[in-house]
Amino acid sequence: MSADIQKQLQTLSDDYQKLQGDLQTNVQSRQKLEAQQQENLGVQREFNTLPDTSDPSGTGQIYKLVGPVLLKQDKNEAMLAVTGRLDYIANEIKRIEEKIEGIQEESEKRKMEIYQIQSQAQAAGAEDQAQAA
Amino acid sequence: MASSRSGGGPSMRVLEMEKMSLEQLKAVKEQADLEVNLLQDSLNNVRSATSRLELASSALQDLSLRPQGKKMLVPLTASLYVPGRLDDADKVLVDVGTGYFIEKTMAEGKDYCERKINLLRSNFDQLVEVASKKKSVADEAGVILQAKLKQVAPSP
């Protein structure tokens, strides 16, 4: 195999490796987002089971943990915050999924190129041997 | 390549795997093993979450039996306790996640724990099903891989 082809193969496989690494980190961040989405959905479901009017005397008061203190919070405000977060997370998931798809396409392309170069090199090698014999 | 893995029963899958090359089969087996491990991890997580909730539930049950004004020792750290008196056992603060807490009555708090436990149980059962299916795929791939390796090996 000539040094030229070897070099080409090397750069291609480096690219491929890098793409695989990218893929891994993106898949991980999507998993994290999904976990956050589940948690927020759980909170939303819990808010929805609360009585509509938050009577000042009774239960159903929502508190938010800010640093080490619990702050009283209005139910509507809290629900708005959670829906906002869910929207944001859904958008992020969509964005990362598109990114993952792009990376997968790219790495598939690299793989095919590597295959092609390898099989070409093999064919050339076989020819050389035939001539030598 | 082998993307049509969903259709057909186990026999279909075996036939499909019989047709694969050694490299492909190895890749399939590795992938299946990886997924089995991942599912096993999630199962463990669900199990520990369930046991935490069960602990909370039993603590609530315990608390609800004490009368108001009951003297008790409150742990500040694992080894430091201060005397205290039970003020109001009917109102509890429930951590619903992402930094939000909701004040509930004792009954509502117990109900919350029960609901969460039931939710986790049903998730757990679903996960067990998926995990056992994946495990059988991994095992099948392993068996076929072994058979193929044997076919290749004894011809030196």
HADDOCK unambig.tbl for C-alpha pairs under 7 A between the chains (distance, minus, plus):
assign (segid A and resid 39 and name CA) (segid B and resid 97 and name CA) 6.45 0.50 0.50
assign (segid A and resid 39 and name CA) (segid B and resid 98 and name CA) 6.96 0.50 0.50
assign (segid A and resid 40 and name CA) (segid B and resid 98 and name CA) 6.80 0.50 0.50
assign (segid A and resid 43 and name CA) (segid B and resid 96 and name CA) 5.74 0.50 0.50
assign (segid A and resid 43 and name CA) (segid B and resid 97 and name CA) 6.26 0.50 0.50
assign (segid A and resid 59 and name CA) (segid B and resid 103 and name CA) 5.28 0.50 0.50
assign (segid A and resid 59 and name CA) (segid B and resid 104 and name CA) 5.03 0.50 0.50
assign (segid A and resid 59 and name CA) (segid B and resid 105 and name CA) 6.38 0.50 0.50
assign (segid A and resid 60 and name CA) (segid B and resid 102 and name CA) 5.86 0.50 0.50
assign (segid A and resid 60 and name CA) (segid B and resid 103 and name CA) 5.15 0.50 0.50
assign (segid A and resid 60 and name CA) (segid B and resid 104 and name CA) 5.73 0.50 0.50
assign (segid A and resid 61 and name CA) (segid B and resid 102 and name CA) 5.69 0.50 0.50
assign (segid A and resid 61 and name CA) (segid B and resid 103 and name CA) 5.22 0.50 0.50
assign (segid A and resid 62 and name CA) (segid B and resid 100 and name CA) 6.98 0.50 0.50
assign (segid A and resid 62 and name CA) (segid B and resid 101 and name CA) 5.76 0.50 0.50
assign (segid A and resid 62 and name CA) (segid B and resid 102 and name CA) 4.55 0.50 0.50
assign (segid A and resid 62 and name CA) (segid B and resid 103 and name CA) 6.41 0.50 0.50
assign (segid A and resid 63 and name CA) (segid B and resid 100 and name CA) 5.80 0.50 0.50
assign (segid A and resid 63 and name CA) (segid B and resid 101 and name CA) 4.88 0.50 0.50
assign (segid A and resid 63 and name CA) (segid B and resid 102 and name CA) 6.03 0.50 0.50
assign (segid A and resid 64 and name CA) (segid B and resid 99 and name CA) 5.67 0.50 0.50
assign (segid A and resid 64 and name CA) (segid B and resid 100 and name CA) 4.59 0.50 0.50
assign (segid A and resid 64 and name CA) (segid B and resid 101 and name CA) 6.03 0.50 0.50
assign (segid A and resid 65 and name CA) (segid B and resid 99 and name CA) 4.89 0.50 0.50
assign (segid A and resid 65 and name CA) (segid B and resid 100 and name CA) 6.13 0.50 0.50
